[in-house]
Amino acid sequence: MLSATPPGLAATTRLPRARQRPQLYTAEQRKRRDATRWTLVQGLLAPVQFFVFLVSLVLVLRFLASGQGETAAVVSVLAKTSLLYAIMVTGCIWEKVVFDCYLFAPAFFWEDVFSMLVLALHTAYLAAWLFGWLTVDQQMWLALAAYASYAINATQFILKLRAARLDTQAAAA
């Protein structure tokens, strides 16, 4: 009689046990997260910053493609950078309340590390604009590099938000 599975193969084809990831928040951290007003501030600033990013991205690309709308593009990048600083400062306060450290809490370590790159690129744009270190075209390319890093960082945070939601659902089940 032929077997559907050759001898010895069943042991080698078992699927590995699903890897358990650590919970994002302890019960106490979850309570602090839900109780602090900084969670609401972050929840409001994030979509506003994303909207300004999208508008600014269009304005910067329009300027680079046509040479038109320099002032609008510059103002939009300055607005986006201002919102980034606001969300970074309030995010540090939020992290202190929830995790008892201003930055690099284990649950958000890599998001915070990448946020430093985002902040550095936006700050480089601001310095280049303020001191006239680059041509306007070069400044806009620098803004696009900052925006690319922001898009990656925003994705990191969206994935972390999803993980937190899954943790909450698992805890409720």
Contacts in CASP RR format, 6 or more apart in sequence:
PFRMAT RR
TARGET T0000
AUTHOR 0000-0000-0000
METHOD contacts of the structure
MODEL  1
MLSATPPGLAATTRLPRARQRPQLYTAEQRKRRDATRWTLVQGLLAPVQF
FVFLVSLVLVLRFLASGQGETAAVVSVLAKTSLLYAIMVTGCIWEKVVFD
CYLFAPAFFWEDVFSMLVLALHTAYLAAWLFGWLTVDQQMWLALAAYASY
AINATQFILKLRAARLDTQAAAA
5 13 0 8 1.000
21 163 0 8 1.000
23 167 0 8 1.000
24 107 0 8 1.000
24 160 0 8 1.000
24 163 0 8 1.000
24 164 0 8 1.000
24 167 0 8 1.000
25 33 0 8 1.000
25 98 0 8 1.000
25 107 0 8 1.000
25 164 0 8 1.000
25 167 0 8 1.000
29 98 0 8 1.000
29 99 0 8 1.000
29 107 0 8 1.000
30 168 0 8 1.000
32 97 0 8 1.000
32 98 0 8 1.000
33 39 0 8 1.000
33 97 0 8 1.000
33 98 0 8 1.000
36 94 0 8 1.000
36 97 0 8 1.000
36 98 0 8 1.000
38 90 0 8 1.000
38 91 0 8 1.000
38 93 0 8 1.000
38 94 0 8 1.000
38 97 0 8 1.000
39 94 0 8 1.000
41 90 0 8 1.000
41 94 0 8 1.000
42 87 0 8 1.000
42 90 0 8 1.000
42 91 0 8 1.000
42 94 0 8 1.000
45 83 0 8 1.000
45 86 0 8 1.000
45 87 0 8 1.000
45 90 0 8 1.000
46 87 0 8 1.000
46 154 0 8 1.000
46 157 0 8 1.000
48 83 0 8 1.000
49 80 0 8 1.000
49 83 0 8 1.000
49 84 0 8 1.000
49 87 0 8 1.000
50 154 0 8 1.000
52 76 0 8 1.000
52 79 0 8 1.000
52 80 0 8 1.000
52 83 0 8 1.000
53 80 0 8 1.000
53 147 0 8 1.000
53 150 0 8 1.000
53 151 0 8 1.000
53 154 0 8 1.000
55 76 0 8 1.000
56 73 0 8 1.000
56 76 0 8 1.000
56 77 0 8 1.000
56 79 0 8 1.000
56 80 0 8 1.000
56 143 0 8 1.000
56 147 0 8 1.000
57 144 0 8 1.000
57 147 0 8 1.000
59 69 0 8 1.000
59 72 0 8 1.000
59 73 0 8 1.000
59 76 0 8 1.000
60 73 0 8 1.000
60 76 0 8 1.000
60 77 0 8 1.000
60 140 0 8 1.000
60 143 0 8 1.000
60 144 0 8 1.000
60 147 0 8 1.000
61 144 0 8 1.000
62 68 0 8 1.000
62 69 0 8 1.000
62 73 0 8 1.000
63 69 0 8 1.000
63 70 0 8 1.000
63 72 0 8 1.000
63 73 0 8 1.000
63 136 0 8 1.000
63 140 0 8 1.000
64 137 0 8 1.000
64 140 0 8 1.000
64 141 0 8 1.000
64 144 0 8 1.000
70 136 0 8 1.000
73 140 0 8 1.000
73 143 0 8 1.000
74 129 0 8 1.000
74 136 0 8 1.000
74 139 0 8 1.000
77 125 0 8 1.000
77 129 0 8 1.000
77 140 0 8 1.000
77 143 0 8 1.000
78 126 0 8 1.000
78 129 0 8 1.000
80 122 0 8 1.000
80 147 0 8 1.000
81 122 0 8 1.000
81 123 0 8 1.000
81 125 0 8 1.000
81 126 0 8 1.000
81 146 0 8 1.000
84 118 0 8 1.000
84 119 0 8 1.000
84 122 0 8 1.000
84 150 0 8 1.000
85 119 0 8 1.000
88 115 0 8 1.000
88 119 0 8 1.000
92 102 0 8 1.000
92 103 0 8 1.000
93 102 0 8 1.000
95 101 0 8 1.000
95 102 0 8 1.000
95 103 0 8 1.000
95 105 0 8 1.000
95 108 0 8 1.000
95 112 0 8 1.000
96 102 0 8 1.000
98 105 0 8 1.000
99 105 0 8 1.000
99 106 0 8 1.000
99 107 0 8 1.000
99 108 0 8 1.000
103 112 0 8 1.000
104 112 0 8 1.000
104 113 0 8 1.000
105 112 0 8 1.000
107 160 0 8 1.000
108 160 0 8 1.000
110 156 0 8 1.000
111 153 0 8 1.000
111 156 0 8 1.000
111 157 0 8 1.000
111 160 0 8 1.000
114 149 0 8 1.000
114 152 0 8 1.000
114 153 0 8 1.000
114 156 0 8 1.000
115 153 0 8 1.000
117 149 0 8 1.000
117 153 0 8 1.000
118 146 0 8 1.000
118 149 0 8 1.000
118 150 0 8 1.000
118 153 0 8 1.000
121 142 0 8 1.000
121 145 0 8 1.000
121 146 0 8 1.000
121 149 0 8 1.000
122 146 0 8 1.000
122 150 0 8 1.000
124 142 0 8 1.000
124 146 0 8 1.000
125 139 0 8 1.000
125 142 0 8 1.000
125 143 0 8 1.000
125 146 0 8 1.000
127 133 0 8 1.000
128 134 0 8 1.000
128 138 0 8 1.000
128 139 0 8 1.000
128 142 0 8 1.000
129 139 0 8 1.000
132 139 0 8 1.000
134 142 0 8 1.000
END
